[in-house]
Structures are given as structure tokens and as C-alpha cells.
């Protein structure tokens, strides 16, 4: 039932934005909740709520609209949905997801107040927070590459800063894989 509900929500999202209520028919209401500050690491069951609660009505922002808003205004507060592409292998302190413009967006967690499981790659995700266009310096890019387990040769090859969209999440929901 959860898989059908999630696919239905994803289908509606493609056409624009959707609203979800917080009553008992909310498909993510029964997921376990993890308190802020807990280092999660690898979990047998990745699905859950992390960070600030996203209870109440969720108005998901269509990703192309989100990207356009950042390009025009420099930042955007939103609740967005995507798929986890990569995760920090050390402790789950960041993740990345693809954007419709072909870029990859790095997601961090407000004040490092919570993390996601290090084995959550490939899972769908709903994020609440603020997206911003930033210039990431070489030292930080190398740190991220190290977190990804890249070789020293790949790390040393990073010599230029990168302009990219980043997202600071205050809360996330990771549903089961469809």
C-alpha cells in the first residue's frame, strides 16, 4: 500500500505541486522518528523521519520551479522531493541528489543537528529547508571527495572552485524504496 501511495504522489508531483495532510492517511506518518543529534550510521531499515518534524501539510515544490527560483533570487525555502544519489560514507552528514538541470545538489543538515543513514543511497527523499547557489572552495570539494572514498589521485585532481546549488535541510523523510 505504501509503494502504491508513494508512486501516486510522485505521479502528481510531475504535473506540479501537491499537498499532503498530516492525518492518518499520510503515507509517512507511521515511519519511525529519529531525534536531532543522533549519529545514525548504517541501519537495517533506512526509512524514517530525521531532524525537524515535517508533520502538517506538506506543499512540495516542483524541482524545476525550485531551481529557477534559486537562479533568479539566489535562494529558495522549499519542501522538495528526489532520490539520494550519494551519502557521506563517514557518518551520513551530507547527501547529494540530481536536479533537473543536470547538476547534482549537495544537501547538508542544519547545524549538523542530525544525519541520515550512510546506506541510504538510492532511496527516495523529501527535504525541508533552504536552497542556495554558492561557490564551493577547493578545500571543501576535496573534503567531500574524501568522504566519498575517492582515491588520492581523484582528490588531487580537484583544483578549481565550483558554483553549485546547495540545500540546508532542517528535516527529511526517507520513505521505503518503491
Secondary structure in CASP SS format (residue, H / E / C, confidence):
PFRMAT SS
TARGET T0000
AUTHOR 0000-0000-0000
METHOD secondary structure of the structure
MODEL  1
X C 1.00
X H 1.00
X H 1.00
X H 1.00
X H 1.00
X H 1.00
X H 1.00
X H 1.00
X H 1.00
X H 1.00
X H 1.00
X H 1.00
X H 1.00
X H 1.00
X C 1.00
X C 1.00
X C 1.00
X C 1.00
X E 1.00
X E 1.00
X C 1.00
X C 1.00
X C 1.00
X C 1.00
X C 1.00
X C 1.00
X C 1.00
X C 1.00
X C 1.00
X C 1.00
X C 1.00
X C 1.00
X E 1.00
X E 1.00
X C 1.00
X C 1.00
X C 1.00
X C 1.00
X C 1.00
X C 1.00
X C 1.00
X C 1.00
X C 1.00
X C 1.00
X C 1.00
X C 1.00
X C 1.00
X E 1.00
X E 1.00
X E 1.00
X E 1.00
X C 1.00
X C 1.00
X C 1.00
X C 1.00
X C 1.00
X C 1.00
X E 1.00
X E 1.00
X C 1.00
X C 1.00
X C 1.00
X H 1.00
X H 1.00
X H 1.00
X H 1.00
X H 1.00
X H 1.00
X H 1.00
X H 1.00
X H 1.00
X H 1.00
X H 1.00
X C 1.00
X E 1.00
X E 1.00
X E 1.00
X E 1.00
X E 1.00
X E 1.00
X E 1.00
X E 1.00
X E 1.00
X C 1.00
X C 1.00
X E 1.00
X E 1.00
X C 1.00
X C 1.00
X C 1.00
X C 1.00
X C 1.00
X C 1.00
X E 1.00
X E 1.00
X E 1.00
X E 1.00
X E 1.00
X C 1.00
X C 1.00
X C 1.00
X C 1.00
X C 1.00
X E 1.00
X E 1.00
X E 1.00
X E 1.00
X E 1.00
X E 1.00
X H 1.00
X H 1.00
X H 1.00
X C 1.00
X C 1.00
X C 1.00
X C 1.00
X C 1.00
X C 1.00
X C 1.00
X C 1.00
X C 1.00
X C 1.00
X C 1.00
X E 1.00
X E 1.00
X E 1.00
X E 1.00
X E 1.00
X E 1.00
X E 1.00
X E 1.00
X E 1.00
X E 1.00
X E 1.00
X E 1.00
X E 1.00
X C 1.00
X H 1.00
X H 1.00
X H 1.00
X H 1.00
X H 1.00
X H 1.00
X H 1.00
X H 1.00
X H 1.00
X H 1.00
X C 1.00
X C 1.00
X C 1.00
X C 1.00
X H 1.00
X H 1.00
X H 1.00
X H 1.00
X H 1.00
X C 1.00
X C 1.00
X C 1.00
X C 1.00
X C 1.00
X E 1.00
X E 1.00
X E 1.00
X E 1.00
X E 1.00
X E 1.00
X E 1.00
X E 1.00
X E 1.00
X E 1.00
X E 1.00
X E 1.00
X E 1.00
X C 1.00
X C 1.00
X C 1.00
X C 1.00
END
